[in-house]
Amino acid sequence: MEKSNNNGKMIGALLVGAAIGGALGILFAPDKGSSTRKKLVSKGGDIKDLAQEKYNDLLSEIKKDLKIA
């Protein structure tokens, strides 16, 4: 069960890091607003997909640890 807790912390750290990186990228981006918005939508979708994948992996690990099919 400890492994699942570590996975949760890793996912949380990944999401926080992605949010911070995205915010810094926007602050220092020399692009026009419309271009920046398109990039935000794209990166937001990527982060959402990654978070969903990590969530599913975590659920699989928990089910395996608890021996739930």
Backbone torsions as a table, in degrees:
resi	resn	phi	psi	omega
1	MET	NA	-26.1	-179.9
2	GLU	-65.1	-33.6	179.7
3	LYS	-63.2	-39.4	178.6
4	SER	-64.3	-37.4	178.2
5	ASN	-65.2	-40.2	177.3
6	ASN	-65.5	-38.3	177.3
7	ASN	-62.9	-41.2	178.1
8	GLY	-62.1	-41.8	177.9
9	LYS	-65.6	-39.1	-180.0
10	MET	-65.4	-42.1	178.8
11	ILE	-64.1	-43.4	177.9
12	GLY	-60.7	-45.0	179.2
13	ALA	-63.6	-38.9	178.7
14	LEU	-62.6	-45.4	-179.1
15	LEU	-66.3	-40.7	177.7
16	VAL	-64.4	-43.5	178.5
17	GLY	-62.2	-40.6	178.5
18	ALA	-64.9	-40.9	179.3
19	ALA	-64.9	-43.9	179.2
20	ILE	-64.9	-45.0	178.3
21	GLY	-61.2	-41.4	178.1
22	GLY	-64.0	-43.2	179.4
23	ALA	-63.7	-43.4	178.6
24	LEU	-65.8	-38.2	177.6
25	GLY	-62.0	-39.4	179.1
26	ILE	-68.6	-42.5	-178.4
27	LEU	-62.2	-35.8	-175.3
28	PHE	-102.7	6.9	-178.1
29	ALA	-77.7	131.6	178.6
30	PRO	-89.3	8.1	-175.9
31	ASP	-77.4	164.4	174.2
32	LYS	-69.8	162.2	-178.9
33	GLY	-58.5	-42.8	-178.4
34	SER	-65.2	-38.4	178.3
35	SER	-67.6	-40.9	179.3
36	THR	-63.6	-41.0	179.1
37	ARG	-63.0	-40.1	177.8
38	LYS	-63.1	-41.4	178.4
39	LYS	-64.7	-40.0	179.0
40	LEU	-61.7	-43.8	179.9
41	VAL	-62.2	-43.5	-179.8
42	SER	-63.9	-49.1	-179.3
43	LYS	-66.3	-36.6	177.8
44	GLY	-60.5	-41.9	177.0
45	GLY	-64.4	-40.6	178.5
46	ASP	-62.9	-44.4	-179.6
47	ILE	-66.0	-39.4	178.2
48	LYS	-61.9	-44.7	179.7
49	ASP	-63.4	-42.6	179.1
50	LEU	-64.2	-43.1	179.2
51	ALA	-63.2	-41.0	178.9
52	GLN	-63.5	-42.1	179.4
53	GLU	-63.3	-45.1	-180.0
54	LYS	-66.1	-37.6	177.7
55	TYR	-62.4	-44.8	179.1
56	ASN	-64.6	-39.4	176.7
57	ASP	-62.1	-43.0	179.5
58	LEU	-63.2	-43.3	178.1
59	LEU	-61.9	-40.2	178.4
60	SER	-62.4	-42.4	178.6
61	GLU	-64.0	-41.7	-179.9
62	ILE	-65.0	-45.0	179.4
63	LYS	-62.4	-39.4	179.7
64	LYS	-66.7	-41.5	178.5
65	ASP	-64.6	-36.5	-179.4
66	LEU	-89.9	-4.0	-179.6
67	LYS	59.2	46.0	176.0
68	ILE	-103.5	132.2	-178.7
69	ALA	-82.0	NA	NA
